[in-house]
Amino acid sequence: MNFYEINPQYRDRLMLAEESGRRVTYGDFATFYQGAKERLEKGRLLFLFCENSIGAVFVYLTCLNRGIVPALLDKNLDPALARALIHTYRPEYLAMPEPMEPESLLSGTDTPFTQEDLSSGCFGYRLYRSDETAPEALHPDLALLLTTSGSTGSPKLVRQSRKNIAANAASIASYLELDAGERPITSLPMPYTYGLSVINSHLLVGAAILLTRRTLFDREFWSFFRAEGATSISGVPYTYEMMRRLSFFDMDLPTLRTMTQAGGKLSPKLHREFAEFAERSHRRFIVMYGQTEATARMGYLPPGDALRKCGSMGIAIPGGRFRLMEDEQTEITEADVVGELVYEGDNVTMGYATTRADLSKGDERGGVLFTGDMARRDADGYYYITGRKKRFLKMFGKRVNMDEIEQMVKQQYDGMDVACTGEDDHMRIYLTGADETVCGQVLTWITEKTGLHPTGVRVLPIDAIPKNSSGKTIYMDLPKE
């Protein structure tokens, strides 16, 4: 069975529970789908503005069942960036939670949308249909679109197939040993590939998912966790930093069995602290590795190795294979030699899209992904990420392209030279011709536009951006503070 098909044996099982007290079974979704499917024309594109709610999950699953391609976007995405994506991809449908209105996203566009009833009892979601003649057809294998950089509003989307989603969900369920008794809590947003993979893999086995829009800083998050008996929590490095500050190790969480981490490399110190906590409290701590371009997960560190291989991202997931490459043709076979990490598996996605026409393309990767991450493999076959080949940062779990950030600032603040650098969770933006007031204005603007947390971004004045003879920025010569 594929996860987007509801197993009849699950009909009476709890499927989703919200902090509000609203609860639905797998049978409730089957009823919802029967009412919603006729409202959606197969083979069309739908922009789903997501939150961690029953309505968002139901619309997402309805799309996959009906053969609609959803593009998952955060409901809090900057309206100007959302408008740009609508203009670029011309979706036939929009689905958004109440009280969100489409007018804020459609001003300045020439495509009207008309509201339609989605289903009886649509759990707070509204459907809007475009009045425009349907644009280019979508490739029949295309099932899902996710953003690559999470927050910069780049038009680049990752094209995922049904095979990609089903293969990765099954692999994750296998190595995490998931069953219907699991009750994960949504500590990550649904449009983020890691957060979505939690939903996909647990639905596959008929588990109950605890949906919350609260953060770890909210007392209500932990009250919901305890009241519903959450069995697992997932997080990016920033999540685990905050959990430590919140005295997580001293919390009374008797139902917690598993902690998973992905979305960037955890510091060895923090890795060790959580691995030791898991060992002494008889729980599992599982470090994982993935990218949207591989649907979600590519590697995991078995929980029994969490301390023995501290700092490692582990081994390939079931059904996948890693290798290290010196270049595109030369494979590295020796231990402890750094090369680019390459992954092969059925979860490697079809490729990118930057225009509506790209959605008609087939598989351009053939199951092989050059990850852009540099890594080494130890003598036991465990992999360790050592750096990045390209200019990306992981900002609180979201992958951000620093070149895109530079271009955004340059376009908004004409006349300034800009350079962006940093480390995971710590971005630095350097500006020429700026004082502290201007730097503060840029910080406010860029964090509002991208959704990046201000504590992770610094905007600094500089007399001149260091350049080489070709006029290219010498990033290593930028000051570290």
C-alpha positions as CSV (number, residue, x, y, z in Angstrom):
1,M,0.0,0.0,0.0
2,N,1.1,3.6,-0.6
3,F,0.7,6.1,2.2
4,Y,-1.7,8.3,0.3
5,E,-4.2,5.4,0.1
6,I,-6.2,4.8,3.3
7,N,-6.0,1.2,4.5
8,P,-9.6,0.0,5.3
9,Q,-8.2,-1.6,8.4
10,Y,-7.3,1.8,9.8
11,R,-10.8,3.4,9.4
12,D,-11.6,3.4,13.2
13,R,-8.1,4.5,14.3
14,L,-7.3,8.0,15.5
15,M,-5.5,9.7,12.7
16,L,-5.1,13.4,13.7
17,A,-5.6,15.2,17.0
18,E,-5.4,19.0,17.4
19,E,-4.7,20.9,20.6
20,S,-8.2,22.4,20.2
21,G,-9.6,19.0,21.1
22,R,-10.7,18.2,17.5
23,R,-9.9,14.6,16.6
24,V,-10.5,12.6,13.4
25,T,-10.1,9.0,12.4
26,Y,-8.8,7.5,9.1
27,G,-12.4,6.8,8.3
28,D,-13.2,10.5,8.7
29,F,-10.6,11.3,6.0
30,A,-12.2,8.7,3.7
31,T,-15.5,10.5,4.1
32,F,-14.0,13.9,3.5
33,Y,-12.2,12.7,0.4
34,Q,-15.5,11.4,-1.1
35,G,-17.0,14.8,-0.8
36,A,-13.9,16.7,-1.9
37,K,-12.6,14.8,-4.9
38,E,-15.3,15.9,-7.4
39,R,-14.4,19.5,-6.6
40,L,-10.9,19.1,-8.0
41,E,-10.0,18.3,-11.6
42,K,-7.3,15.7,-11.9
43,G,-3.9,16.8,-13.3
44,R,-4.0,20.3,-12.0
45,L,-1.8,22.5,-9.7
46,L,-2.9,23.6,-6.3
47,F,-1.1,26.0,-4.0
48,L,-1.7,24.8,-0.4
49,F,-1.0,27.4,2.2
50,C,-0.2,25.2,5.2
51,E,-0.4,25.2,8.9
52,N,-0.2,22.2,11.3
53,S,-3.9,21.4,11.2
54,I,-6.4,18.8,10.2
55,G,-7.6,20.8,7.3
56,A,-4.1,21.2,5.8
57,V,-3.4,17.5,6.1
58,F,-6.8,16.5,4.6
59,V,-6.3,18.8,1.6
60,Y,-2.8,17.5,1.1
61,L,-3.9,13.9,1.1
62,T,-6.9,14.6,-1.1
63,C,-4.6,16.1,-3.7
64,L,-2.4,13.0,-3.7
65,N,-5.4,10.7,-3.9
66,R,-7.1,12.7,-6.7
67,G,-4.0,13.2,-8.8
68,I,-3.8,17.0,-8.1
69,V,-0.2,18.3,-7.6
70,P,0.0,20.4,-4.4
71,A,2.7,23.0,-3.9
72,L,3.1,23.3,-0.1
73,L,3.7,26.9,1.1
74,D,3.8,28.4,4.6
75,K,0.6,30.3,5.3
76,N,2.8,33.1,6.7
77,L,4.8,33.5,3.5
78,D,5.4,37.1,2.7
79,P,2.4,38.1,0.4
80,A,4.7,39.7,-2.2
81,L,6.7,36.4,-2.5
82,A,3.5,34.4,-2.7
83,R,2.2,36.7,-5.5
84,A,5.4,36.1,-7.4
85,L,5.0,32.4,-7.1
86,I,1.4,32.5,-8.2
87,H,2.4,34.7,-11.2
88,T,5.2,32.3,-12.1
89,Y,3.3,29.0,-11.8
90,R,-0.3,30.0,-12.5
91,P,-2.0,27.4,-10.2
92,E,-5.5,26.3,-11.0
93,Y,-6.4,26.2,-7.3
94,L,-5.6,27.9,-4.1
95,A,-6.4,26.3,-0.7
96,M,-5.9,28.4,2.5
97,P,-7.1,28.4,6.1
98,E,-9.7,30.8,7.5
99,P,-9.5,33.7,8.0
100,M,-6.8,34.0,5.4
101,E,-8.1,35.8,2.3
102,P,-6.9,35.5,-1.3
103,E,-7.1,39.2,-2.1
104,S,-3.8,39.9,-0.3
105,L,-2.1,37.4,-2.6
106,L,-3.8,38.3,-5.9
107,S,-3.5,42.1,-5.9
108,G,-1.6,43.1,-9.0
109,T,-2.2,39.8,-10.8
110,D,-4.5,39.4,-13.8
111,T,-5.9,36.0,-12.7
112,P,-9.2,36.0,-10.8
113,F,-10.1,33.1,-8.5
114,T,-13.6,32.1,-7.4
115,Q,-14.4,30.4,-4.1
116,E,-15.8,26.9,-4.2
117,D,-17.0,24.5,-1.5
118,L,-14.3,21.9,-0.9
119,S,-16.3,19.4,1.1
120,S,-18.9,19.3,3.8
121,G,-17.0,20.1,6.9
122,C,-13.7,21.3,5.4
123,F,-12.0,21.8,8.7
124,G,-11.3,25.5,8.3
125,Y,-10.0,25.5,4.7
126,R,-11.3,27.3,1.7
127,L,-10.8,26.4,-1.9
128,Y,-10.5,28.9,-4.8
129,R,-10.5,28.0,-8.5
130,S,-8.8,30.1,-11.2
131,D,-11.0,31.5,-13.9
132,E,-8.0,31.4,-16.3
133,T,-7.8,28.7,-19.0
134,A,-5.7,25.9,-17.8
135,P,-2.0,26.4,-18.7
136,E,0.6,23.7,-19.6
137,A,-0.2,20.2,-18.6
138,L,1.7,18.6,-15.7
139,H,3.8,15.5,-16.1
140,P,1.8,12.4,-15.1
141,D,4.5,11.3,-12.6
142,L,4.6,14.6,-10.7
143,A,2.9,14.4,-7.3
144,L,4.3,17.2,-5.1
145,L,6.2,20.5,-5.1
146,L,8.3,21.8,-2.2
147,T,10.4,24.9,-1.9
148,T,14.2,24.5,-1.8
149,S,15.3,27.4,0.3
150,G,12.4,27.5,2.6
151,S,12.1,31.2,3.2
152,T,13.7,33.4,0.5
153,G,10.8,33.2,-1.9
154,S,12.9,31.7,-4.7
155,P,10.8,30.4,-7.6
156,K,12.8,27.2,-7.6
157,L,10.7,24.2,-6.5
158,V,11.6,20.6,-6.2
159,R,9.5,18.2,-8.3
160,Q,8.6,15.0,-6.3
161,S,7.0,11.9,-7.8
162,R,4.6,9.4,-6.1
163,K,7.4,6.9,-6.2
164,N,9.7,9.3,-4.4
165,I,7.2,10.0,-1.6
166,A,6.1,6.4,-1.1
167,A,9.7,5.0,-1.2
168,N,11.0,7.5,1.4
169,A,8.0,7.1,3.7
170,A,8.4,3.3,3.7
171,S,12.2,3.6,4.3
172,I,11.8,6.0,7.2
173,A,9.0,3.8,8.7
174,S,11.4,0.8,8.4
175,Y,14.5,2.2,10.0
176,L,12.6,4.0,12.8
177,E,10.6,0.8,13.4
178,L,7.3,2.7,13.3
179,D,3.9,1.1,14.1
180,A,0.3,2.1,14.7
181,G,1.1,2.8,18.4
182,E,3.3,5.8,17.6
183,R,2.0,9.3,18.4
184,P,4.5,11.9,17.1
185,I,4.0,15.6,17.9
186,T,4.4,18.2,15.1
187,S,7.3,20.3,16.4
188,L,8.1,21.2,12.8
189,P,6.0,23.0,10.1
190,M,4.2,20.9,7.5
191,P,5.7,22.6,4.4
192,Y,9.2,21.8,5.5
193,T,10.4,18.5,4.1
194,Y,11.4,17.1,7.5
195,G,8.1,18.0,9.1
196,L,6.2,16.5,6.1
197,S,8.2,13.3,6.3
198,V,7.0,12.8,9.9
199,I,3.4,13.0,8.7
200,N,4.0,10.8,5.6
201,S,5.9,8.0,7.4
202,H,3.5,7.8,10.4
203,L,0.3,7.8,8.2
204,L,1.8,4.9,6.3
205,V,1.6,2.7,9.5
206,G,-1.8,4.0,10.7
207,A,-0.3,6.0,13.6
208,A,-2.0,9.0,15.3
209,I,-0.4,12.4,14.7
210,L,-0.6,15.2,17.2
211,L,-1.0,18.5,15.4
212,T,0.1,21.7,17.1
213,R,1.0,25.2,16.0
214,R,2.6,26.0,19.3
215,T,6.4,26.2,19.7
216,L,8.6,24.6,22.3
217,F,8.6,27.9,24.2
218,D,4.9,27.6,24.8
219,R,3.7,25.9,28.0
220,E,0.7,24.6,26.0
221,F,3.0,22.6,23.7
222,W,4.2,20.5,26.6
223,S,0.7,20.3,28.1
224,F,-0.6,18.9,24.8
225,F,2.5,16.6,24.6
226,R,1.7,15.1,28.0
227,A,-2.1,15.0,27.7
228,E,-2.0,13.1,24.4
229,G,0.9,10.8,25.3
230,A,3.4,11.9,22.6
231,T,5.9,9.1,21.8
232,S,8.4,11.1,19.7
233,I,9.7,14.5,19.0
234,S,11.6,15.8,15.9
235,G,13.9,18.8,15.6
236,V,16.6,20.7,13.8
237,P,19.8,21.7,15.6
238,Y,18.2,24.9,16.9
239,T,15.3,22.8,18.4
240,Y,17.8,20.8,20.4
241,E,19.6,23.9,21.6
242,M,16.3,25.3,22.8
243,M,15.3,22.0,24.5
244,R,18.6,22.0,26.4
245,R,17.9,25.6,27.6
246,L,14.4,24.7,28.6
247,S,15.8,21.9,30.9
248,F,14.4,19.2,28.7
249,F,16.5,16.6,30.5
250,D,14.5,17.2,33.7
251,M,11.0,17.2,32.2
252,D,8.5,14.5,33.1
253,L,7.6,13.0,29.8
254,P,6.9,9.3,30.5
255,T,5.5,8.5,27.1
256,L,8.5,9.8,25.1
257,R,10.4,7.0,23.3
258,T,12.2,8.6,20.4
259,M,14.0,11.8,19.5
260,T,15.0,12.4,15.9
261,Q,17.3,15.2,14.6
262,A,17.9,16.5,11.0
263,G,18.0,19.8,9.2
264,G,21.7,20.5,9.7
265,K,24.7,19.2,11.6
266,L,24.3,19.0,15.3
267,S,27.4,20.1,17.3
268,P,29.3,17.1,18.7
269,K,28.8,18.4,22.2
270,L,25.0,18.6,21.9
271,H,24.9,15.3,20.0
272,R,26.7,13.6,22.9
273,E,24.5,15.3,25.6
274,F,21.3,14.0,24.0
275,A,22.8,10.6,23.2
276,E,23.8,10.2,26.8
277,F,20.4,11.4,28.0
278,A,18.7,8.8,25.7
279,E,21.0,6.0,27.0
280,R,20.4,6.7,30.7
281,S,16.6,7.2,30.2
282,H,16.2,4.1,27.9
283,R,15.1,6.2,24.9
284,R,16.3,6.4,21.3
285,F,18.2,9.4,19.9
286,I,18.5,9.2,16.1
287,V,20.5,11.7,14.0
288,M,19.5,11.8,10.3
289,Y,20.6,13.4,7.1
290,G,18.5,14.6,4.2
291,Q,17.5,17.1,1.6
292,T,14.3,18.2,-0.2
293,E,16.0,16.9,-3.4
294,A,15.9,13.4,-1.9
295,T,12.3,13.8,-0.8
296,A,13.4,13.9,2.8
297,R,15.9,11.4,4.3
298,M,19.1,9.9,2.9
299,G,21.0,8.8,5.9
300,Y,20.5,7.9,9.6
301,L,22.7,7.0,12.6
302,P,21.3,3.8,14.2
303,P,20.4,4.7,17.9
304,G,22.8,2.0,19.2
305,D,25.6,4.0,17.6
306,A,24.6,7.4,18.8
307,L,27.5,7.6,21.3
308,R,30.0,5.3,19.6
309,K,29.8,7.4,16.4
310,C,29.1,10.8,17.9
311,G,29.3,13.5,15.2
312,S,28.4,11.1,12.3
313,M,25.3,11.4,10.2
314,G,25.4,7.6,9.8
315,I,24.7,5.3,7.0
316,A,22.3,5.2,4.0
317,I,18.7,4.5,4.6
318,P,17.2,1.2,3.5
319,G,17.0,1.1,-0.3
320,G,19.7,3.9,-0.7
321,R,23.4,4.0,-1.3
322,F,26.1,6.6,-0.6
323,R,29.4,7.1,-2.3
324,L,32.1,9.8,-2.2
325,M,33.3,11.4,-5.4
326,E,36.5,13.3,-6.1
327,D,34.8,14.7,-9.3
328,E,31.9,13.6,-11.4
329,Q,33.8,10.5,-12.7
330,T,36.3,9.5,-9.9
331,E,35.0,7.6,-6.9
332,I,36.9,7.7,-3.5
333,T,37.2,4.3,-2.0
334,E,39.7,5.0,0.8
335,A,38.6,5.7,4.4
336,D,38.8,9.2,5.8
337,V,39.3,11.0,2.5
338,V,36.9,14.0,1.9
339,G,34.8,14.1,-1.3
340,E,31.4,15.2,-2.4
341,L,28.6,13.0,-1.0
342,V,26.5,11.3,-3.7
343,Y,23.3,9.4,-3.0
344,E,21.3,6.9,-5.1
345,G,17.8,5.7,-4.4
346,D,14.2,5.7,-5.4
347,N,13.6,8.8,-3.3
348,V,15.8,11.0,-5.4
349,T,13.4,13.5,-6.9
350,M,12.7,14.4,-10.5
351,G,14.6,17.7,-10.6
352,Y,13.8,21.4,-10.2
353,A,11.2,23.7,-11.6
354,T,11.6,27.5,-12.0
355,T,8.6,28.0,-14.4
356,R,5.2,26.5,-15.1
357,A,6.6,24.8,-18.2
358,D,9.1,22.9,-16.1
359,L,6.2,21.0,-14.5
360,S,5.7,19.0,-17.7
361,K,9.3,17.6,-17.5
362,G,10.1,14.0,-16.5
363,D,12.8,12.6,-14.3
364,E,16.1,14.5,-14.9
365,R,18.2,12.8,-12.2
366,G,17.8,9.1,-12.8
367,G,17.9,8.3,-9.1
368,V,21.3,10.0,-8.5
369,L,21.9,13.1,-6.4
370,F,25.1,15.0,-6.0
371,T,24.3,16.5,-2.7
372,G,26.7,19.5,-2.6
373,D,27.9,18.4,0.8
374,M,31.5,17.3,1.5
375,A,31.9,14.3,3.7
376,R,34.3,11.6,4.7
377,R,33.7,7.9,5.4
378,D,35.4,6.1,8.3
379,A,36.8,2.6,8.3
380,D,33.4,1.2,9.5
381,G,31.5,2.8,6.7
382,Y,29.9,5.7,8.7
383,Y,29.7,9.1,7.1
384,Y,30.6,12.5,8.5
385,I,29.7,15.8,6.9
386,T,32.7,18.2,6.8
387,G,31.3,21.2,4.9
388,R,29.4,22.4,1.8
389,K,30.4,22.7,-1.7
390,K,28.0,25.5,-2.4
391,R,26.9,28.6,-0.6
392,F,24.1,27.4,1.6
393,L,23.4,27.7,5.3
394,K,20.9,25.8,7.4
395,M,19.1,28.5,9.4
396,F,17.1,26.9,12.2
397,G,16.5,23.9,10.0
398,K,15.7,25.8,6.8
399,R,18.2,25.8,3.9
400,V,19.0,29.3,2.8
401,N,21.0,30.2,-0.3
402,M,23.3,33.1,0.6
403,D,23.6,34.3,-3.0
404,E,19.8,34.7,-3.1
405,I,19.9,36.8,0.1
406,E,22.6,39.0,-1.4
407,Q,20.4,39.6,-4.5
408,M,17.3,40.4,-2.4
409,V,19.2,43.1,-0.5
410,K,20.9,44.5,-3.6
411,Q,17.5,44.8,-5.3
412,Q,15.9,46.5,-2.4
413,Y,18.8,48.8,-1.4
414,D,20.2,50.0,-4.7
415,G,23.8,51.4,-4.6
416,M,25.1,49.2,-1.8
417,D,27.6,46.4,-2.3
418,V,26.5,43.3,-0.3
419,A,28.2,40.1,0.8
420,C,26.6,37.3,2.8
421,T,28.4,34.7,4.7
422,G,28.2,32.8,8.0
423,E,27.7,29.4,9.6
424,D,24.6,27.3,10.3
425,D,22.1,29.4,12.4
426,H,24.4,32.4,12.2
427,M,24.2,34.6,9.0
428,R,26.2,37.8,8.5
429,I,25.3,40.4,5.8
430,Y,27.9,43.0,5.1
431,L,26.9,46.4,3.5
432,T,29.0,49.2,2.1
433,G,27.9,52.8,2.7
434,A,25.7,51.9,5.6
435,D,25.6,53.1,9.2
436,E,24.0,51.4,12.2
437,T,20.6,52.8,11.4
438,V,20.6,51.5,7.9
439,C,21.9,48.1,9.1
440,G,19.0,48.0,11.5
441,Q,16.5,48.8,8.7
442,V,18.0,46.1,6.5
443,L,17.9,43.5,9.3
444,T,14.2,44.3,9.9
445,W,13.4,44.1,6.2
446,I,15.2,40.9,5.4
447,T,13.9,39.0,8.4
448,E,10.3,40.1,7.7
449,K,10.7,39.1,4.0
450,T,12.2,35.7,4.7
451,G,10.8,34.7,8.0
452,L,14.3,34.1,9.4
453,H,14.6,34.7,13.1
454,P,16.4,38.0,13.9
455,T,18.6,36.3,16.5
456,G,20.3,34.3,13.7
457,V,21.1,37.3,11.4
458,R,23.6,40.2,11.8
459,V,23.9,43.1,9.4
460,L,27.3,44.8,9.6
461,P,28.7,47.9,7.9
462,I,32.0,47.5,6.0
463,D,34.1,50.0,4.1
464,A,34.6,47.8,1.0
465,I,33.8,44.2,0.1
466,P,37.0,42.3,-0.6
467,K,37.3,41.3,-4.3
468,N,39.7,39.5,-6.5
469,S,41.0,40.7,-9.9
470,S,37.9,39.3,-11.6
471,G,35.7,41.3,-9.3
472,K,34.4,38.3,-7.4
473,T,33.9,38.5,-3.7
474,I,36.6,36.9,-1.5
475,Y,34.4,35.6,1.2
476,M,37.3,34.2,3.3
477,D,38.6,37.8,3.7
478,L,35.4,39.1,5.3
479,P,35.7,39.7,9.0
480,K,34.2,37.0,11.2
481,E,32.4,39.5,13.5
